[in-house]
Amino acid sequence: MKFSYGKTFLLGFGFFGVSVIWGVYNAFVPLFLANKFNLAPAFIGFFMTLDNIAALLIQPPVGAWSDRLRTPIGRRMPFILIGAPVGAIAFGLIPLAAVLPLFVACTSTLLLSMAFWRTPVIALMPDITPSQYRSQANGIINFMGGVGAIIAFLGGSTLYRLNPAFPFWLGSALVILAAIMVFVFIKEPTTYEESEEKPSLIVSLREVLRDPDRSALRILLAIFSWFVAYTAIEAFFTLYANKHLGMEEADGARLLGQLSLIFVLFAIPSGYLASRIGRRPTIMAGITIMIVGMLLMYFLPGSTLTIVLTKLPVLGSVPIIGVILMVAGLAWALININSLPMVVDMTDAARLGTYTGLYYLFSTLAAIAGPNINGWIIQLTGRNYQNVMIVAPFFMLLALILMSGVRRGEAHS
């Protein structure tokens, strides 16, 4: 098995499609819930975790199922060809829903279909990539995902001003295109490493808990911690910008686009940095930077955060909070690019999909906890959206402590 930059970029179209969908969803669905349906912050926090609750139930077993599946077009591809079109159709219908029950029906169909194909498309990366190149490959794939997020946030912000439905229709078209690109250009391996015991999520989780080294458990708990921090902010950021900073509805998405741009620029370099100094030190540096950025966004007053420093092509106005978010984008690249390769390099080839499922199990549990924690904090403090930033630094610090004890997961030849 050889490493191919071209093949990895093409595979990245799958993650590109996923990122466009969730970028638009996370940016604009909270605005619909608050301003169109007038829902309370605690309910918005719960609603924004429904996709993750479905993912919790679907993604890990689908990852293990895809390890065992054998079809003429591969073990991962059937999930992509079913899940992507269904998700695209449901996504395009979301902004057209005039009543809450119909809105919930559309979002529920979306989240079920997206959960069905996300783990298989991500598991394709270690399928076609040797261990020593997985950080670099994950950097390329996340680069493509970041491009999707930029399109979702910056392009979506512009389209939202024209018509709130336009970002959703763009996302639907792009996810169909992404699925076609992956199917046409990515050929799965025709031979698979078989183990005497079929991969099982429960068995693998039991092995992680019993492992005396505890490295796998520590990194999975660290993943849980930093995703609690990140998703707690992500779910409410556009409302934070709208309600606390006094910005227009579309401006919060534009700020997230500035973060995504820097994430994209550093996605590939962060993989190469990890190959030089190690994945664990790279991740720990990113966590430290994130803690500082979150504390600044909490303690600096809104009048300071919204001071415009410059205007740039594509990005538009760049306020102080935009600079903080750009640095956070660099830090998130250091963390996110290197965490999945660490997890999958703690197992053998037969369980790549299963361990990818474990990664998503812990990150999805975090994505359920984070928005709910912040939703209740905001509601119990009289809808004070400044408190969006209050819980995240504590979970990032916990992740830093956990990562300090990880001893495995570096690349091996």
N, C-alpha and C positions, 0 to 999 in steps of 0.2 A: 504494500500500500504506500503510495507516494503522495506528498503534499502538493496540491495544485492551487495557486492563487486564483486562477480563472474559475475553477470549479467552486471554490469557496465563495467568491463574489456572487456567483449565480445562485448558490444555496442561500446566500444572504437575502435574496428576494423574498424568501418565505418569511423571515423575521421582519423584513421591510413591511410586508402586508399586515402582519400582526401589530406592528408598532403604529402604523397609520390608524388602524381601527381603534386601538386603545388610547392613542394620543387624542383623537377627536372625542372619544367617549368621555375620558377623564376631564377634558377641558370644558365641554359644553353641556353634558348631562347634568352636572350639579347646578348649572345656571337655569336649565329647564325646570329642575325640581324646586329650586328656591323661588324663581321669578315667574314661572308659568303655572306651576301647581301649588306654590306657596307652602311648601313642606318645611317642617322644623329641622334644625341642624342635626339632631340625633337621628331622625328618620333618614335624612340625606346620607349621613355616615353609614347607616345600615344598608341603605339602597346601593351605595357604592361598593359594598362588599358582597352583594349577591352574586356577581360574576366570579368572585373568589371562592365563595361557598360551593358553587357548582364546580369550579376548577378543582377544589379540594377533593370532591367526590369522584371526579372524572379523570383528571390528568394523571395522577399516580398509577391507577390500574390500567389506563390506556397505554402508559409508557411500558409497563410490564407486558401487556397484551401485544404491543408492537414488537417486543423482543421475541415473542413466540410465533408470531404470524408469518406464514410463508405464502406468497402469491406470485404470479408471473411478473407483476410490476414492482415487487419488493415488499418489505414488511412495514415500511412507514408510509409509502405513497397512497394506499387506499384511504387512510385517515384524512390526508390533505385534500384528496379529490372529492370527498364527501363533505367535510367540515367547512372548507373555504367558501364554496358557492352558497350554502345555506346561510352562513354567517353574513355574507355580503348582502343578500336580499333582505334579511332582517334588519341589518344596520341602516340600509337606505330608507326603511319605513319608519324608523324611530322619530325623526322630526315631524312626520306627518300625523302622528298620533295626537288627537285633540283632547282625549280624555285619559285619565291616569291608568285605568285597567288595560286599555289598548297599548299604552306606552310600556307598561310592565310586560305585556305579552311579547312585544317586539324585542325588548331588552333581554327577556328570559331566553327567547330563541337564539338571540345573538350569543349570549354567554355560554349556553350549552354547546353550540356548534363550534365556537372558538376553543373551548376547553377540549373538545374532541380531537383537534388537530395540532394544538400547540406543542405538546411534548414530542410527538413523532417528528415534527419538522426540526425541532431543536436537536433531537437525538441523531439526526442525520449527520451533524457536524462531527462528533466523535466516530461515527460509522466510517466516514471517508477520510479521516485525518489521523496521522500517527501521533502518539502521545506528546512527543517533544515539540510539536507545532500547534497544539490545541489552544494555547493562550493567544498566539498570533491569529489562528483561524477564528477564535471567538471574538477577537478584536475586529476582524473584517466583517463578521456577521453582525456584530453590534454597531459597526460603522453603518452598515446598510439599514439596521433598525433605527439608528439615529437620524439618518436621512429621512426615513419614514416619519419620525417624530417631528422633524423640522417642517416637513410638508404639512403635517397635521396641525402644528401650532402656528407657524407663520402663514402658510397658505390658508389654513383653516380660519385664522383670525381675519384675514382679508375677505375670504368668502362669506364668513358669518355676518359681516357688515352688509353684504349684498342681500343675502338670504340665509337664515339659520339652517336651512336644509342642505345648502350647497356643500359644506365640509363633509357631511355624511355621504352624499352621493359620490363625491370624489373618493372617499375611503372605500366605498363599495367597488367602484371600478378598479382601483389600484390593487385591492386584495385578490380580485379575480385574475388580474394580470400577473400578480406575483405567483399565484398558484400554478398558472399555466407555464411560467418561466421555469419554476422548479421541476415540474413534471417533464417538460421537454428536454431540459439540459442536464438534469442530475440523474445519473444512473446508479442505483443502489448496488452494493456488493452482491454478487450472486452466491457467495459462500459465506457461511456464518460460523463463528466459534460456538460450539455446543458444549454445554456442561451436563453432567449427569443429573443434576437437580435443575429443573426448569426455574427460570428467574421468577421471584415472587417478591412483591413489595413488602409484605409482612415479614418474610424470612430475612430479607435484606435489612429491614429496620431492626429486627431482633439482633442480627449480627453487629450492627452499628452500636446498639446499646450494650452488648456483651464484650465488645472489643476493649481489651485492657489499655490500649494506647489512647483511646478516647478522642483521637484527632478528628475522625469523621463526625462524631457527636458534637464536638466543640464547633466545627465549622458550620454544621447545620444549624446549631443554636445561634451562631453569629449571624448567619444568613437571615434567620428569623428576626433577630434584633435590628439589623440595619434596614430590613424591609418594613418593619413596623414604623421606624423613623421616617423612611422615605414615603411610604404610602399614606401615612397620617397627614403629611404635608400635601402630597400630590392631589389627594381627593378634595381638598378644600382650598387649593392655592388660588384658583380663579375667583372664588368667593372672598378669600383673604384680600386679593388685589382690589376687588370691587367694593367690598364693605369696609375694610380697614384702611386701605390706602386711597380709596375714593377714585379709582380708575374706572374707565368704561369696561363693559363686559368683555369685549374682545381683547383688551390690553393684557389681561392675565395670561391668556394663551400665548400672546406675543412674547411675554417675559419667559415663559417656559420654552419657547422656541430659541431664545438666546442661550439658555442652559443646554438645550439639545444640540445646538451648533457646536459648542465647545466639546460636548461629549463625543460628537462625531469626529472632530479634529484629533482628539486624543484617544479614540477607541483603538486604533491600530498601534500607535506608539506605546500605549500602556501594556499591550501584549508583549511588545519587544522589550520594554523596560523590565517586565516580570521575568523574561527569559534571561536577562542579565543579572538582576539582583535578587530574584526569587519572587514567587507569587505572594507569599505571606507578607514580606516587608512592603511590597507594593500596595497590597490591600490595606495594611495598617496605616500607611501614609495617607491614603485616601480617606479613611475613617477620621483621622485627626483633622484634616482640612474641613471635612463636612461638619464636624462638631463646632469649629470656629465660625463657619458661615451661618449655621443655624442660630447660634447665640447672638450673632450680629443682627440677624433679622428679627430676633425677639426684643433685644434691648434698644436698638436704634429707633427713634420715633418715626412715624410715617412721613412726617414732613421732611425728614432727612433722607429717608430711603427713596423718596420720589424726586429728589433733585436730579435733573437731567444733566449728565456730564458731556454727552456728545450725541451726534446722530450719524448712523452708519447706513450704507446701502443694504437693502433687504431687511436688516434688523430694525431700522427706524430709530426712535429715541432710545438711548441707553441711560437709564437712571442709575443711582448708586445700587439699588437692589438688583438691577440687571447685571452689574459687575460681580456682585456677590454670587448670583446664580451662575454666571459663567465660570467662576472659580469652582463652584459646587459641581458643575458639569465635568470639569477636569477630574475632580475627586471621585465622582460617581463612576467615571470611566476606569480609574485605577481599581476601584472595588469590584464593579460589576463584570468587567471583562475577564477577570482572573478567578472568580469564585466558582463558576461551573466547571472549568478545567480542573480545579483542585478536587472537586467532588468526584468527577468521573475518573480521575487518576488514582482514586482510592479503591478501585474495583477492577474486575477483568472485563474483557470485551463482551462476554455473554450477558453481562448485567448493565451495559451502558444505558439502555433505555430505562431500566429500573432505577438506577442511581440518578438519572436525569429526573425521573418521577419523584425521588426523595427530595431533590433540590427544589422542585416545584411544590412538593408537599409543605415544606417549611416556609418557603417564600409566600405561598398562598395562605397558610395560617396567619402569617404576619399581615398580609394584605386584608385579611378579615379583621384582625385586631386593631390595626392602625387607624383606619377611618372611623371605626366605632368609638375608640378611645377619644379621638379628637372631636367627634360629633357630640359626645356627652360633655366634654370639657367646655366646648363653645356654648352649648345650651345652658349648662349649669352656671356659667359666668355671664349670663344675660346677653348671649349672642355677641360676645367680644371676640372678634376674629383675629385679634393679635395673638390670642392663645393657641392658634394653629401651630405656633413654633415652640410651645413650652415643653412638650413631652419628648420630642425627637432627640435632643442632645443626650438625654439619659440613656436611651436605647442604643445610640451610637457608642457611648462610652462602654456599655455592657458588651457590645460587639468587639470593641478594641481589647477588652480584658480576655474575652473568649479566644480571639485570634492569637493572642500571645502564647497560648498553650497548644496550638496546632503544630504537629511535628511531621505530618505527611501531606501528600498532595502536590508536591513539586513534579515537574516534568521528568519522565524517565525515557531512556532510549530503548 
